[in-house]
């Protein structure tokens, strides 16, 4: 197949403080330093403020008065609820630390207020917000080794060893990409032993993927199987993370016949693998799933960039007269409509996209570590400075966390696929019917008539939930359910039942705007997983006796799960 994307002007709608993954693929072409350097956005910010001298004087005067109150010890400024940077009692009880914290908070608030006052357009606002976020959060006194009380306490408690450990950790992290503090220690988890342990086997291996079938846990199973399409910028096992938290383990226990794709980690010789290659691979996997289970229909579930591939595959099948092969389409934290989606959309233009494509073409792939760096600096407090304090100032190893182990287990993206996804992001092609072609066939997400289940995360900094909702509205099925889960990009998915803090909103996709949907969506406590498996069961045909073995006549088991491709570096 050949992918064709016609350039169109993106449609801009509601602001979203997040960045869809396919736009970030272009942002990874520039290092952090280049994104922080003064440019025309800085000049327009200065010009906007200079045009409002009264506002500038008011903000300056208010800040000066508050700083004077801070110096005199009369200020009552306190960190926001949930700000974990200043939880140590010393920030409140030590007068010098309290003053430094209050001065910082007052100055930060003023800086953000001035950005809002400048009257910039949405692109410049998002560009400057990224710069401001990283400057403000990087200059927090909690990051200063001279000021942070946690560092001093660790130094005293360890007799100075914490400083040596911190220096050694800093040197190790800066020696290799992505050059941010390590979030998990190497070797904290082992594939097939502590993560990705649900029993199963590889039943198909192609140059692009391994197809894993999981052994049934119930006497009967639903007739129509589920094929899971993972992201292409991380390994598949986020869906089979540690036992008790594994989505695949839970689905199998509910009587689903579950298959998952495990993508091969491409190298330079795979530079020509493009969107066509991956859509063809998914269709090949569907062929194998349907041959093994003896059915003509398959549920497709895709997450993040895997959701883009799953939706594109469903649209291609619909365009070629095979849409009925998709029993249901599930999209998890997936943005198909890229309209006005935060910093990445604001920073993205044809020149940046061309630079990103040229760079990956020259190497044959996009380096996953470069993308990991971009992701980290989108949430600097949580993903950079938190570990700066823990690893370097306190000299402590990061706490083991299975999700962060998976996050650090990066993969490359073939140059051809990178090119196609960047072009889709630039043109917002999936939101415009007929704009994009596969093998000369125009595709239209509105032609996908299968029922759909779409999940967003309310705090997602990669795939904004508003974009997920708009993406659900592009589908043409009569029954599309939208679920808004608590937490962010990954935690919204790794969300097993029994968490008292978890909840989700649920409703049909019938509101004009995401905000209108939010106002009237029903709130349910706990995880969305039981609702989803019930939704699947209602669309998966009758129950049949569970197979006694995995695979089939033409698909003998090749290796035990998690397979071989997941181990490739």
C-alpha positions as CSV (number, residue, x, y, z in Angstrom):
1,X,0.0,0.0,0.0
2,X,1.1,3.6,-0.5
3,X,0.1,6.4,1.9
4,X,-0.9,9.7,0.5
5,X,-1.7,12.7,2.7
6,X,-3.0,15.9,1.2
7,X,-2.0,19.1,2.9
8,X,-4.9,21.0,4.5
9,X,-5.1,23.9,7.0
10,X,-5.6,22.5,10.5
11,X,-8.8,23.4,12.2
12,X,-8.3,25.1,15.6
13,X,-10.8,24.7,18.4
14,X,-10.6,24.5,22.1
15,X,-7.2,25.0,23.9
16,X,-5.7,21.9,25.5
17,X,-2.6,22.0,27.7
18,X,-1.2,18.8,26.3
19,X,0.6,17.4,23.3
20,X,-0.6,14.5,21.1
21,X,2.1,12.0,20.5
22,X,2.3,12.3,16.7
23,X,3.0,16.0,17.0
24,X,5.7,15.3,19.5
25,X,7.4,13.1,16.9
26,X,8.4,16.4,15.2
27,X,9.3,18.2,18.4
28,X,11.9,15.6,19.1
29,X,14.0,17.0,16.2
30,X,15.0,19.9,18.4
31,X,16.9,19.7,21.7
32,X,15.6,21.3,24.8
33,X,18.2,24.1,24.6
34,X,17.0,25.2,21.1
35,X,13.4,25.2,22.2
36,X,14.4,27.5,25.1
37,X,16.4,30.0,23.1
38,X,14.9,33.5,22.5
39,X,13.1,33.7,19.2
40,X,10.3,35.8,17.7
41,X,7.9,34.5,20.3
42,X,10.0,36.2,23.0
43,X,10.0,39.4,21.0
44,X,6.2,39.3,20.6
45,X,5.8,38.7,24.4
46,X,8.0,41.7,25.1
47,X,6.1,43.8,22.6
48,X,2.7,42.8,24.0
49,X,3.8,43.8,27.5
50,X,5.3,47.0,26.3
51,X,2.0,47.9,24.7
52,X,0.3,47.6,28.1
53,X,2.4,49.8,30.4
54,X,-0.3,50.2,33.0
55,X,-0.8,46.4,33.4
56,X,3.0,46.0,33.6
57,X,3.3,48.6,36.2
58,X,0.4,47.1,38.2
59,X,2.0,43.7,38.2
60,X,5.4,45.0,39.1
61,X,4.0,47.1,41.9
62,X,2.0,44.2,43.3
63,X,5.0,41.9,43.2
64,X,7.3,44.5,44.8
65,X,4.8,45.0,47.7
66,X,4.5,41.2,48.3
67,X,8.3,40.7,48.2
68,X,8.6,43.4,50.8
69,X,6.1,41.6,53.0
70,X,8.0,38.4,52.4
71,X,11.3,40.0,53.5
72,X,9.6,41.4,56.6
73,X,8.1,38.0,57.5
74,X,4.5,39.3,57.1
75,X,3.5,37.4,53.9
76,X,1.0,34.6,54.1
77,X,1.8,33.1,50.7
78,X,1.7,29.2,50.8
79,X,2.2,26.5,48.2
80,X,-0.9,25.1,46.5
81,X,-2.5,22.0,47.9
82,X,-0.8,19.0,46.4
83,X,2.5,20.8,45.7
84,X,4.9,18.2,47.1
85,X,8.1,20.3,46.6
86,X,7.7,22.1,49.9
87,X,6.2,19.5,52.2
88,X,9.2,19.3,54.5
89,X,8.5,21.2,57.7
90,X,11.7,23.3,57.3
91,X,10.1,25.2,54.4
92,X,7.5,26.6,57.0
93,X,9.6,26.8,60.2
94,X,13.0,28.0,58.9
95,X,12.6,31.7,58.3
96,X,15.1,31.9,55.5
97,X,13.7,28.9,53.7
98,X,10.1,30.2,54.1
99,X,11.1,33.5,52.7
100,X,12.8,31.9,49.7
101,X,9.8,29.7,49.0
102,X,7.3,32.6,49.3
103,X,9.4,34.9,47.1
104,X,9.6,32.2,44.5
105,X,5.9,31.5,44.5
106,X,5.0,35.1,44.2
107,X,7.4,35.7,41.3
108,X,6.2,32.6,39.5
109,X,2.6,33.7,39.8
110,X,3.5,37.1,38.4
111,X,5.4,35.6,35.5
112,X,2.4,33.5,34.5
113,X,0.0,36.5,34.9
114,X,2.2,38.6,32.6
115,X,2.1,35.8,30.0
116,X,-1.7,36.0,30.1
117,X,-1.6,39.8,30.0
118,X,0.5,39.9,26.9
119,X,-2.4,39.1,24.5
120,X,-0.4,36.6,22.4
121,X,-2.1,34.3,19.9
122,X,-2.5,30.7,20.9
123,X,0.6,29.5,19.2
124,X,2.9,32.1,20.9
125,X,1.1,31.5,24.2
126,X,1.8,27.8,24.1
127,X,5.4,28.2,23.0
128,X,6.1,30.7,25.8
129,X,4.2,28.6,28.3
130,X,6.6,25.7,27.6
131,X,9.6,28.0,28.1
132,X,8.1,29.5,31.2
133,X,7.2,26.2,32.7
134,X,10.7,24.9,32.4
135,X,12.3,28.2,33.7
136,X,10.0,28.6,36.6
137,X,10.0,25.0,37.7
138,X,13.8,24.7,37.2
139,X,14.4,27.7,39.4
140,X,12.4,26.4,42.3
141,X,14.4,26.6,45.6
142,X,13.6,23.0,46.2
143,X,15.9,22.1,43.3
144,X,18.8,24.1,44.8
145,X,21.3,21.8,46.7
146,X,22.2,24.7,49.0
147,X,18.6,25.3,50.0
148,X,16.7,22.0,49.9
149,X,16.5,20.6,53.5
150,X,16.1,17.1,52.2
151,X,19.6,17.2,50.8
152,X,21.2,18.5,54.0
153,X,19.4,15.9,56.1
154,X,20.6,13.1,53.8
155,X,24.1,14.5,53.9
156,X,24.1,14.4,57.7
157,X,22.4,11.0,58.0
158,X,24.9,9.3,55.6
159,X,28.0,11.1,56.7
160,X,28.5,12.6,53.3
161,X,27.9,9.4,51.3
162,X,24.7,10.9,49.8
163,X,26.7,13.5,48.0
164,X,29.0,10.9,46.5
165,X,26.1,8.7,45.4
166,X,24.3,11.7,43.9
167,X,27.3,12.8,42.0
168,X,27.8,9.3,40.6
169,X,24.2,9.0,39.6
170,X,24.3,12.4,37.9
171,X,27.4,11.4,35.9
172,X,25.8,8.1,34.8
173,X,22.6,9.8,33.7
174,X,24.3,12.6,31.8
175,X,26.6,10.2,30.0
176,X,23.8,8.6,27.9
177,X,20.5,9.7,26.4
178,X,17.9,10.8,27.3
179,X,20.0,12.8,29.8
180,X,17.4,13.2,32.5
181,X,17.4,11.7,36.0
182,X,16.7,8.0,36.0
183,X,13.2,7.2,37.1
184,X,13.8,3.5,37.8
185,X,17.0,1.5,38.4
186,X,18.1,-0.8,35.6
187,X,17.2,-4.4,36.4
188,X,14.4,-3.5,38.8
189,X,12.1,-5.7,36.8
190,X,12.6,-8.8,34.6
191,X,10.4,-9.5,31.5
192,X,8.6,-12.8,31.9
193,X,9.3,-13.0,35.6
194,X,8.0,-9.8,37.3
195,X,6.3,-8.1,34.3
196,X,4.7,-9.6,31.2
197,X,4.0,-12.9,32.9
198,X,0.5,-13.8,31.8
199,X,0.8,-17.3,30.2
200,X,0.6,-17.5,26.5
201,X,2.6,-18.1,23.3
202,X,3.8,-16.5,20.1
203,X,1.6,-17.9,17.3
204,X,2.8,-15.8,14.5
205,X,6.1,-14.1,13.7
206,X,6.7,-11.8,10.8
207,X,9.5,-9.3,10.1
208,X,7.3,-6.6,11.7
209,X,5.5,-8.3,14.6
210,X,5.0,-11.2,16.9
211,X,1.4,-12.2,17.7
212,X,0.9,-13.5,21.2
213,X,-2.2,-15.6,22.1
214,X,-3.0,-15.9,25.8
215,X,-4.0,-19.1,27.4
216,X,-7.7,-19.1,28.6
217,X,-8.3,-19.0,32.4
218,X,-12.0,-19.9,32.2
219,X,-13.9,-23.0,31.0
220,X,-15.7,-21.1,28.4
221,X,-14.7,-18.0,26.3
222,X,-16.5,-15.5,24.2
223,X,-16.5,-16.4,20.6
224,X,-15.3,-13.1,19.1
225,X,-11.6,-12.5,20.0
226,X,-9.9,-9.3,21.0
227,X,-6.7,-8.1,19.3
228,X,-4.7,-5.5,21.1
229,X,-2.5,-3.0,19.1
230,X,0.1,-1.5,21.4
231,X,2.0,1.8,20.8
232,X,4.9,1.8,18.4
233,X,7.1,4.0,20.6
234,X,7.2,1.7,23.6
235,X,7.1,-2.1,24.1
236,X,3.7,-3.8,24.3
237,X,3.8,-5.0,27.9
238,X,2.2,-1.9,29.5
239,X,-1.0,-4.0,28.9
240,X,0.6,-6.9,30.7
241,X,2.4,-5.1,33.5
242,X,2.8,-6.7,37.0
243,X,0.2,-9.4,38.1
244,X,-2.8,-7.8,39.7
245,X,-2.3,-4.7,37.5
246,X,-2.3,-6.4,34.1
247,X,-5.0,-5.5,31.7
248,X,-4.5,-8.7,29.7
249,X,-4.6,-10.8,32.8
250,X,-7.9,-9.2,33.8
251,X,-9.5,-9.6,30.3
252,X,-8.5,-13.3,30.1
253,X,-10.0,-13.9,33.5
254,X,-13.3,-12.4,32.2
255,X,-13.5,-15.0,29.5
256,X,-12.1,-13.0,26.6
257,X,-9.9,-14.6,23.9
258,X,-7.0,-12.2,24.0
259,X,-4.3,-11.7,21.4
260,X,-1.7,-8.9,21.4
261,X,0.8,-7.6,18.9
262,X,4.4,-7.2,20.0
263,X,6.2,-4.9,17.5
264,X,9.7,-5.5,16.4
265,X,12.2,-2.8,17.5
266,X,13.3,-1.4,14.1
267,X,16.9,-0.6,13.1
268,X,18.3,1.4,10.2
269,X,17.7,-1.3,7.7
270,X,14.0,-1.1,8.4
271,X,13.8,2.6,7.4
272,X,11.2,2.0,4.7
273,X,8.6,0.6,7.1
274,X,5.8,3.1,6.9
275,X,2.1,3.4,7.8
276,X,1.2,1.0,5.0
277,X,3.6,-1.6,6.5
278,X,2.0,-1.4,9.9
279,X,-1.6,-1.4,8.6
280,X,-0.7,-4.5,6.5
281,X,0.9,-6.1,9.6
282,X,-2.3,-5.6,11.6
283,X,-4.4,-7.1,8.9
284,X,-2.1,-10.1,8.8
285,X,-2.5,-10.4,12.6
286,X,-6.3,-10.2,12.2
287,X,-6.1,-13.0,9.6
288,X,-4.2,-15.2,12.0
289,X,-6.5,-14.4,14.9
290,X,-9.6,-15.3,12.9
291,X,-8.0,-18.5,11.5
292,X,-7.1,-19.6,15.1
293,X,-10.5,-18.8,16.6
294,X,-12.6,-19.8,13.6
295,X,-14.4,-16.5,13.5
296,X,-14.8,-13.8,10.8
297,X,-14.8,-10.8,13.2
298,X,-12.3,-9.4,15.7
299,X,-12.4,-6.6,18.3
300,X,-9.5,-4.1,17.7
301,X,-8.1,-2.3,20.7
302,X,-5.4,0.3,20.2
303,X,-3.7,2.6,22.6
304,X,-1.8,5.9,22.0
305,X,0.0,5.6,18.6
306,X,-1.3,2.0,18.4
307,X,-4.8,3.6,18.5
308,X,-3.9,5.6,15.4
309,X,-2.9,2.5,13.6
310,X,-6.0,0.6,14.7
311,X,-8.3,3.3,13.6
312,X,-6.5,3.7,10.3
313,X,-6.7,-0.1,9.8
314,X,-10.5,0.0,10.6
315,X,-11.0,2.8,8.1
316,X,-9.0,1.1,5.4
317,X,-11.0,-2.1,5.9
318,X,-14.2,-0.1,5.6
319,X,-13.0,1.6,2.5
320,X,-12.2,-1.7,0.8
321,X,-15.5,-3.4,1.7
322,X,-14.2,-5.4,4.7
323,X,-15.4,-3.2,7.5
324,X,-17.5,-6.0,9.0
325,X,-14.3,-7.8,10.1
326,X,-14.1,-5.3,12.9
327,X,-16.5,-6.3,15.7
328,X,-15.8,-3.3,17.8
329,X,-13.1,-0.6,17.9
330,X,-11.5,0.5,21.2
331,X,-9.3,3.6,21.3
332,X,-7.4,4.3,24.5
333,X,-5.7,7.7,25.0
334,X,-5.7,8.2,21.3
335,X,-5.9,11.5,19.5
336,X,-7.0,11.4,15.9
337,X,-8.2,15.0,15.6
338,X,-5.1,17.2,16.2
339,X,-6.8,20.5,16.3
340,X,-5.1,23.0,18.5
341,X,-3.5,20.5,20.9
342,X,-1.1,22.4,23.1
343,X,2.6,23.1,22.9
344,X,3.4,20.6,20.2
345,X,0.8,21.9,17.8
346,X,1.9,25.4,18.5
347,X,5.6,24.6,17.9
348,X,5.0,22.5,14.8
349,X,5.3,24.0,11.4
350,X,6.3,22.7,8.0
351,X,10.0,23.6,8.6
352,X,10.1,21.7,11.9
353,X,8.3,18.7,10.4
354,X,10.7,18.6,7.5
355,X,13.7,18.8,9.8
356,X,12.3,16.0,11.9
357,X,11.7,13.8,8.9
358,X,15.1,14.5,7.3
359,X,16.8,13.6,10.6
360,X,15.0,10.3,11.0
361,X,15.5,9.5,7.3
362,X,19.2,10.0,7.6
363,X,19.5,7.5,10.5
364,X,16.7,5.2,9.4
365,X,14.7,5.7,12.6
366,X,13.6,8.0,15.4
367,X,15.5,7.3,18.6
368,X,13.1,6.5,21.4
369,X,15.4,8.1,23.9
370,X,15.0,11.5,22.2
371,X,11.3,11.2,22.4
372,X,11.6,10.2,26.1
373,X,13.4,13.4,26.8
374,X,10.7,15.5,25.1
375,X,8.0,13.7,27.2
376,X,10.0,14.3,30.4
377,X,10.3,18.0,29.9
378,X,6.6,18.4,29.2
379,X,6.1,17.6,32.9
380,X,9.4,18.8,34.4
381,X,8.3,18.8,38.1
382,X,7.0,15.3,38.1
383,X,9.4,13.7,35.6
384,X,12.6,15.6,36.0
385,X,13.0,17.7,39.2
386,X,11.4,15.2,41.5
387,X,14.1,12.7,40.6
388,X,16.8,15.4,40.6
389,X,16.0,15.9,44.3
390,X,15.7,12.2,45.1
391,X,18.6,10.8,43.0
392,X,21.2,13.7,43.2
393,X,20.5,15.8,46.3
394,X,19.5,12.9,48.5
395,X,21.6,10.3,46.8
396,X,18.9,7.8,46.9
397,X,17.9,5.2,44.2
398,X,14.5,5.8,42.6
399,X,11.7,3.7,44.1
400,X,10.9,0.7,41.9
401,X,7.7,1.2,39.8
402,X,6.7,-1.1,37.0
403,X,5.2,1.6,34.8
404,X,8.4,3.7,34.9
405,X,10.4,0.6,34.1
406,X,8.3,0.2,31.0
407,X,8.6,3.9,30.2
408,X,12.3,3.7,30.3
409,X,12.3,0.6,28.0
410,X,12.2,2.7,24.9
411,X,12.1,1.6,21.2
412,X,12.9,3.2,17.9
413,X,10.4,4.2,15.3
414,X,11.1,3.4,11.6
415,X,11.8,6.5,9.5
416,X,8.9,5.7,7.1
417,X,6.3,5.5,9.8
418,X,7.7,8.6,11.5
419,X,7.4,10.5,8.3
420,X,3.8,9.4,7.8
421,X,2.7,10.2,11.4
422,X,4.4,13.6,11.3
423,X,2.6,14.5,8.1
424,X,-0.7,13.4,9.6
425,X,0.0,15.6,12.6
426,X,0.9,18.6,10.4
427,X,-2.2,18.3,8.2
428,X,-4.7,16.9,10.7
429,X,-5.5,14.5,7.8
430,X,-7.5,11.9,9.8
431,X,-10.0,14.6,10.7
432,X,-10.7,15.4,7.1
433,X,-12.5,12.6,5.2
434,X,-10.8,11.5,2.0
435,X,-7.6,13.6,2.7
436,X,-5.5,10.5,3.3
437,X,-5.2,7.6,1.0
438,X,-3.9,4.0,1.5
439,X,-3.0,2.2,-1.6
440,X,-4.8,4.8,-3.6
441,X,-8.0,4.4,-1.6
442,X,-9.2,7.4,0.3
443,X,-10.1,6.6,3.9
444,X,-12.8,8.1,6.1
445,X,-13.1,7.4,9.8
446,X,-16.8,8.2,9.4
447,X,-17.1,5.0,7.4
448,X,-16.1,2.9,10.5
449,X,-19.5,1.8,11.6
450,X,-18.5,-0.7,14.3
451,X,-19.5,0.2,17.8
452,X,-16.6,2.1,19.6
453,X,-15.3,2.4,23.1
454,X,-13.0,5.4,23.6
455,X,-11.0,6.1,26.7
456,X,-9.3,9.4,27.8
457,X,-7.4,10.4,30.9
458,X,-8.5,13.6,32.6
459,X,-4.9,14.5,33.5
460,X,-3.3,13.2,30.3
461,X,-0.3,15.4,29.2
462,X,0.3,13.4,26.0
463,X,-3.1,12.8,24.6
464,X,-5.5,15.5,25.9
465,X,-8.9,14.0,26.7
466,X,-10.7,16.8,24.8
467,X,-8.8,15.6,21.6
468,X,-9.8,12.0,22.5
469,X,-13.5,13.0,22.7
470,X,-13.3,14.9,19.4
471,X,-11.6,11.8,17.9
472,X,-14.5,9.6,19.0
473,X,-16.9,12.0,17.2
474,X,-15.1,11.3,13.9
475,X,-16.2,7.6,14.0
476,X,-19.3,6.6,12.1
477,X,-20.8,4.0,14.4
478,X,-24.3,4.3,15.9
479,X,-23.0,3.4,19.4
480,X,-19.9,5.2,20.5
481,X,-19.2,5.2,24.2
482,X,-16.7,7.7,25.7
483,X,-15.1,7.1,29.1
484,X,-13.0,9.7,30.9
485,X,-10.8,8.0,33.5
486,X,-9.0,9.5,36.4
487,X,-5.3,10.2,36.2
488,X,-3.0,10.6,33.2
489,X,-1.7,9.0,30.1
490,X,-0.6,5.6,31.5
491,X,-2.3,5.5,34.9
492,X,-5.7,6.0,33.2
493,X,-5.1,2.6,31.5
494,X,-3.2,0.7,34.3
495,X,-6.3,1.0,36.4
496,X,-7.3,-2.3,38.0
497,X,-10.5,-2.6,40.0
498,X,-10.3,-2.0,43.7
499,X,-8.6,1.4,43.8
500,X,-10.7,3.6,46.1
501,X,-9.4,6.8,44.5
502,X,-10.3,5.7,41.0
503,X,-13.4,6.8,39.1
504,X,-14.5,7.4,35.6
505,X,-17.1,9.4,33.7
506,X,-19.1,7.7,31.0
507,X,-21.6,8.7,28.3
508,X,-22.4,8.7,24.7
509,X,-20.7,11.0,22.2
510,X,-23.5,13.3,21.6
511,X,-22.4,16.7,22.9
512,X,-21.1,19.5,20.7
513,X,-18.1,20.1,22.8
514,X,-16.0,18.1,25.3
515,X,-16.9,20.5,28.0
516,X,-20.6,20.0,27.5
517,X,-20.1,16.3,27.6
518,X,-18.2,16.6,30.9
519,X,-21.0,18.6,32.5
520,X,-23.5,15.9,32.0
521,X,-21.5,12.7,32.0
522,X,-22.3,10.1,34.7
523,X,-19.6,9.5,37.4
524,X,-18.9,6.0,38.5
525,X,-16.5,4.9,41.2
526,X,-13.6,2.5,40.7
527,X,-12.1,1.3,37.5
528,X,-13.6,1.3,34.0
529,X,-12.3,-2.2,33.3
530,X,-15.5,-4.0,34.4
531,X,-17.6,-1.7,32.3
532,X,-15.4,-2.4,29.3
533,X,-15.4,-6.2,29.6
534,X,-19.2,-6.1,29.9
535,X,-19.3,-3.9,26.8
536,X,-17.0,-6.4,25.0
537,X,-19.0,-9.4,26.2
538,X,-22.2,-7.9,24.8
539,X,-20.6,-7.7,21.3
540,X,-18.6,-10.9,21.4
541,X,-21.2,-13.5,20.5
542,X,-22.0,-16.6,22.5
543,X,-19.7,-18.4,24.8
544,X,-18.0,-21.5,23.6
545,X,-15.7,-24.1,25.2
546,X,-12.3,-22.7,25.9
547,X,-9.5,-24.0,23.6
548,X,-7.3,-26.6,25.2
549,X,-4.2,-25.2,23.5
550,X,-3.1,-22.0,21.9
551,X,-2.5,-21.6,18.2
552,X,-3.9,-23.7,15.4
553,X,-3.1,-26.0,12.5
554,X,-1.3,-23.3,10.6
555,X,-0.1,-21.3,13.7
556,X,1.8,-23.6,16.0
557,X,3.2,-22.0,19.1
558,X,6.7,-20.7,18.5
559,X,7.9,-19.3,21.8
560,X,6.3,-18.8,25.3
561,X,5.0,-15.3,26.0
562,X,6.3,-12.6,26.1
563,X,8.1,-13.8,23.0
564,X,11.5,-12.7,21.5
565,X,10.9,-9.3,19.9
566,X,10.1,-7.6,23.3
567,X,13.7,-8.5,24.4
568,X,15.3,-6.7,21.4
569,X,17.2,-3.5,22.1
